[in-house]
Amino acid sequence: LPAFYANIVLLNVSNLPFRLQKLKEMFVSKFGSAPKFYVRAPGRVNLIGEHIDYCGYAVLPMAIEQDILIAVEPVKTQVVQLANTNSLYLDFSTSVNNIQINNTKPQWHNYFLCGLKGIQEHFGLNNPTGMNCLLDGTIPPSSGLSSSSALVCCAGLVTLRANGKTLSKVELAEICTKSERYIGTEGGGMDQSISFLAEEGTAKLIEFSPLRATDVRLPSGAAFVIANSCVEMNKAATSHYNIRVMECRLATKLLSKSKGLDWKKMLRLHDVQTKLGVSLEEMLTIVEEVLHPEPYSTEEICKCLGISLEELRSQILSQNTQDVSTFKLYQRAKHVYSEAARVLEFKKICNKAPANAIQLLGELMNQSYISCREMYECSCPELDRLVDICLQFGAIGSRLTGAGWGGCTVSMVPTDKLNTFLKNVKKAYYQTDVQSLPLENNSLFATKPGRGALVFVEA
C-alpha cells in the first residue's frame, strides 16, 4: 500500500474551507502563530459485526462525516501543548520525552498521548518534535461512533507528519490499535482500520491477521440513519467492555482444551475455528456441546483448565478484570460465532444484490441486535426503546452500534420514507412528555460512507 502521504490535500491559502479558517484563527489567537498543517480522522458507524473484531472476526463499518480535526504547528521546544475548541476540555501540556498516560482517568488528552506514544515507540524517536495542537471534534463523545479511536488515529498521524516519517495506512491502523491499549481498552482494531482505510461511497469488510479491507457496495434505495440514545458510555471508564473481552478469551481456552488443542496459546475464538478447520455453524454446535449457559465461577474455570487462581489472574485475566468472580462464556461465544456468520451473509447479499436485498439485510441487522441484547448483554433500556421506535416508524432493520450500554443505534430506512422517519423518531424519542433531549445535528442523521483520514497542507 502507498505511504500515507498519498492522502495529503493541498489547500489554497486565500480560500480555506470555513471550518479550517475558523480553526486557524483560533489557533493564532491561542498560540500566537499559524498552524503548518491540519489532520482529520473520521468517526465510524459499524453496520454489523459487534464485539467480534477482538475475537479475530471480520466486521463491516463505514466512515461518517463527523470527525476529529487538529491544527498543528511543530515547534523547537520538546513540549506538546494541547488545546480544544470545546471549553469543557481543559488545556494540557507535557514533555514529549516523558509521556505519562493515566489509564484510571480517560481524559481527552490521554487519547492524544496514546497516538503520540505509539508512533514514538514504533520509530524509537529519541528527540521527537514538540507541537502546538488545537483540536476540534464533531463526533458526539461516548456515543459508540468511535470518537476516542478517531482522536488516537488523528494524534498518530499528527505525530507521523510532524516528525517527517511515513507509513502505510495498514501500518498506521495497526500501531494506533495497539497504542489505544495504553489507556486500558482491549480493542480489536475495527475503529482504527476504518478511520484510515475508508473510502467515499463504500462500506468496508475489514478482516484481521493480516489486516485487509474489501469494498462493500450498499444497496440503493435505503439510507442508514444514526440515532443517539444520549446515554454516554466510555469503554475505558467502565468494566463492561473489558469483561466481555476476557469472557471471549476464557471461552477460547475452554473450547480449545475440550478439543485437545494447545489452549495456552489460543487467545481468540477465531483461532479455535481455524485450528479445528470447521464452519461457523459447526462452532455453534461445539459451543452447545462444551459450554453450559450458567455463569462460570473463577474456581470452575481453574478446575476446567487445571490451573490455580493465581495462574488465572497472572497469565490470562487483564489487570482490570482481576476481581471479577463470574463469567458468562456460553452466551458470549454463541454471539460471536453467530454474529461473524451474519457479517459474511451481509456482504454476500450486498455483492449479489437480489431484488429483496434491503429486506434481507434488515433481517440480519435485527438478528444482530437481538443477539447483542440477549446473548452479549450490551444494550440498555434507552437503546431498546430507540430500536423499537425506529422499527415502528419504518426502519427495515435497526440495531445498537459501537460497544453498546448507551451510545447510538443504526437503522436501515427506505429512502422514500426517510423524511417521515426522521420526523417521527425525533418526536417519539427526543421530544416526549417524559423527556426533552438536545437534538443537535449529531443526534439524529442519515449518513453515507465517507473518506478516511487526511492531511491538509496550505499550498
N, C-alpha and C positions, 0 to 999 in steps of 0.2 A: 504494500500500500504506500501511497506517496506520503512524504513528510507533511506535517500539519500545515506548513506554510502555503500549501496549495489552497488553503481556506482563508487567505488574507483578502480583505476587501479594501480597496483604495477609495478614499472619500475626498471629494472636492472641499478644500478648506473653507471657501467662501459660502458653501451651501451644505453645511452639515444637517442631517436629519434633526428634527426638532428635539427629540429626546437626548441625542448626543450633544447638541448645542447647549441644552439646559444643564446637562451633567458637566460639561466643560466649564460653564460659567460658575457652577457651584464649586467645582474643583479649584479654579483660580481663586475664588473667594476664600476657600479653606486653606490652601497650601501656598498661595502667592505666586504660582507658576502654572503653566498649561500642561495637561497630560500629553504623553508621547504616543499612546495607543489605547485602544479600548478592546475588551474581550467580553464576548457574550456566550452564555451557555443556557440552553433551554430547559424548562421542566418537561415532564413527560406524563402521559396517561397510559396505563397498561390496559389494553383491551381485553386480554385474557391471559391466564398463567400466573396466578397469585401464589406467592410463597413457595415457588419451586425453583427459582434461579439458584438459591444457595444449596439446593439438593442436586444441582447439575443439569436441570432440565431447561429446555428452550422456552422462551417467553415471547409475547407478541405486543410490544408497546409502539407508540409513536410520539415524536416530539410535539410540544404545543407551542403556541405563540408566546406565552408567559415565560419570563426568563430572568436570569441574573446578569447584570451588565456592570462591568467595572472599568473605571477610567484609571490609567496607570502612568506614573512618572518614575522611571528608575532614578535613584539618587546615589551620590558617592558615599554617604554615611551608611553603615551597615545596620540600618534600622528600618523596620517596616511600620509605617503608620497607616492605620485602617480607620476609615470613617464611612458613615452610612447616610444616605439621603433621608432615611426614616429616623426621626429623633428618638424613637423608642430604643434604638440600638446604639449603645454608647461607643465613643471613640476608643481605640486601643492601639498601643504601640509596643514593640518588643525588638530585641536584637535578633538579627537573622542567624546569628551564631548560637543562639540559646533558645530554641523553640520548645516551649513547655505547653503541652496540651492537657487541660484539666478535663478528664472524662467523667467527672462527677457532676459537672455543670455544663450542659450542652449550650453554651452561649454562642452567638453568631460568629464571633471572631475565631473560635476554636475550629470551626469547619474550614475557614480560610487557611488556618495554620496546618490542617491536615493535608490539603493540596500542596501547600508550600513545602512542608517537610517531605512529602512523598517524592517530589521532583529533586529536592536537595539530596536526599539519600540515594536516589537512583543514579545520579551523576557523581556522587561523592564530592559535592561542591564545598571547597574549603573556605572560599571567600565569596559567598553569594552576594548578589546585588541587593542593596536596600531599595525600598519602594515606598512611594506615597500612593495610596489607593482610595478611591471613593466608589462605593457600591450603591447600585440602585436595583431593587428587585420588584418584580410584578407577580411572582408566584406566591399565592397565599401560604403562609408558613404552617407547618404541621398539618397539611391538608391531604397528604397522600399523592401529591403531584411532584414530589422529588425536589423540593426547594433546597434541602440540605446538600444532596448529592450534586445539584447544579452549582452550588457555591463551591464545593470541593473541586469540581471539574474546572470551574472558572479560575479558581486560585492556582490550580496546577498549570493551566495554560498561561496564566499571567506570569508565573514564575519561569516557565519554559522560555517564553518570549523575552522577558527582562534579562535573562542570563544568556541569551543568544544560542539556545540549544534547539535541536529538532528531534521529533519523534513521530512515528506513525500514529494514526488515530487509535488503532488497536492497542498499541503500547501505552498510550496515554490513558485509555479506558482502564486497562489492567492495573496501572500504577495508582490511579485515583480510587479504584475499588479497594485495593489493599490499604491505601493511606486513610480511607474513611474509618477503618477499624481502629485507628488511634483514638477515636472518640468513643469506642466501645460498641459500635454497630457491626454485627457479624453478617453483613450483606453479601449478596451473591454476584453482583455485577451488572444487573439489568439497567439500573438507573444511569450509571456512568457510561455504559456502552451505547445506549440510545442517545445520550447527550452529545457524544462525539460522532456517532455513525449515522445519525438520522439524515434523511434527505427529504426535500419538499415533495409532497404528493404521494408518499408511500409510507405505510407502516413497515415494521421490520420484524422478521422472525430472528431473534437473537439466540444463537447456540453457543455453548461453552466448551472449553477444553478440546480443541482450540476455539478461541472466540471468533465468531463469524456472523455476518448479518446478511439476510436474504430479503429482497423486496417482497412485500405482500400488498397487492393492489386491492383496496377495499371496494365493495360494490357501490355502483352509482345508485342513486335513489334513496340513500339513507345518510343521515348525519349522526355524528357522535356528540352527545351532549354531556358536559360535566356539570354536576351539581354539588356544591359544598355543603356538607351537613352542619358546618360551623362548630363541630366538635373537634378540638385540636388533639392531635396525637403525635408525640415526638418519640421516635424509635430509641433514641439514646437516653431519654429521660425516664422511660418505663421498662419493666422487665418482660412484658408480654412477648415482644418480638424475639429477644434472645432465648427465652424459654422454648419457643417454637423451634428455633434453630437446633437447640440441644435435644428436643424430643425427636426430631428427624434424625439426628446423629445417633441417638440411642436406639431408635428403631432400626437404623442401618446395622448397628452392631449385633442386635439380637437376631435379625433376619439372616445376617451373614453367618453367625455361629450355628444357627439351626440347619444351614445348608453346607456346613463343613468348610466354609471359606475362611481365609485369614482375617478374622474380624478386626484385629487390632489395626490393620492397615486401611480398613474401609471407613470412609468419612461421610459419604453421600449416598442417598437412596438410589441415585443413578448408577453408582458403582456396583451395587448388588445386581441390578438388572443386566448390566454389561457383562459381569463375571459369569452370571448364570446363562446368558445368551437366550433369554426368553422375552416374550412380548410384555407390554404394559398390562394387558388383560391377564396374562399368567401371573404377573407380580401381584395383582389384586387378589387372585386366588391364594397365593402363598401367604399374603398378609392375613387372610381369613384363617388359614391353617395354623399359622405360627403365633400370631399375637392375639391377646384377649382384649375385649373392649373396656374392661375395668382398668382404672389407673394403676400404673406400676409404682410401687414404693422403691426408694433407693436400695433398700435391703433386697427386694426381689430382683432388681436389675443386677446387683452384685452377685447374687446366687446364680442367676442365668449365665453370667459371663465368667463366673469363677474368680472374682477379684474382690479385694477389700474395699470398704467405703473410702479409705484414704486413696487407693489407686483410682477409684472412680472420679474422685474430686481432682486429683492432681493430673491425671492422664486424659480424661475425657471432658469433664464439665468445664465451661468457661468460668472466668473469675466472677462474673456477675450472675451465675446460676448455682453457686456453691451451696446456698441454703435452701434450695427448692427440694421438697421432700417427696412429691409425687409427679409422675409424668404420664401423659396420655400418648401412647405410641401407636396403637391400632388406628385411632382416628386420624392422626397426622399423616401416617404412611398411606392410608386409604385416600385421603385428599390429594396428596402429592401425585400418586400414580394415576388417579382418575383425571386430575387437572392437566397433567402432562399429555394425556391422550386427547383431551379437549383442545389443547393448543394445536396439535398436529391436525386434528379434524378441521379446526377453524381455517388453518392455512390451506388445506386441501379444498375446502369449499370455495374459498376466495380464488384459488387457481382455476377450478373447474367452472365457476360462475354459473351454476344452474339457475333456472327461472325462479326457484324459490329460495335462493341463496340468503336473502335477508331474514326470512323466517327461520332457516336452519341455523344461521349464526346467532340469532336472538335466543334460540333454544339453548345453545351452548353457553351463552352468557348467563342465562337464568340458572342452568345446572351448576355453573361455576359459583354463582352467588350462594346457592343452597349449600354447596359443599363448604364454602368459606364460613358460612353461618353455623352449620350443624357439625361438621367434622373438624374444621380448623378453629372454630370459635373465635373468629377475629372480627365479628361485626359488633354492633351496639344498637340500642333501641332507636336512635335517631337515624342511623343508616337503614335499618329495617323499614322504618316509616317512609323514608325518602324513596327507597326502591319500590315500595308498594304504590306510592303516589305516581312515580314515573311510569310504572306499568299500567296503572289506572287511566292515565291520560295519553296513552298511545304508544309508549315505548314497546318495541318488539322484544328487546332484551335489556335488562338492567342489572348491574352488579356493583359491589364496592370495588374500589381500585386503590392500589397502594397497600400499605401494611394493614389497614383496617383500624378497628377500635375508634373510629372517627374519620375525619377527612372526607373524601369525595365518593360519589357514585359516577359511573359512566353508563350512559344509555344509548341504544341504537334506535333512532327515530326516523320513520319515513319522512323524506324532505317535504312532502306536501302537507304534512301535519306539524311541521316544526314550529311555526309561529304560534299556533294554538297551544301546542305542548308547552312552550316556554311560558306563555301567559298563565296557563292553568297551574303549572308547577310552582311558579312564583307566588301565586295566590294561595295555593294549598299548603306550601311548606314555609315560605318566608313571611307571609303576611296574614297570619291567622289570628283569631281571638286569643289563642293560647300564647303565642309568641310573635315578636316582630324582630326579625333578624336583619342585619345590614346587608342589603342586596347590592353589593358592589359589582363592578364589571367582571371580577373574577370569582363570583359566587355561583352564577348560572350562565353557561355559554356553550354554543356549538363550536366545535373545533375541527380543524383539518390537519393532516400530517405536516409538520413544519421542518425547518432546517436544523442541522446540528450546530455545534459550537463554531464561532467565527472570531477572527481578529480583525479589528478595524484600524486602519492607519490613514492619517491625513496625507493626501498626496501633495 
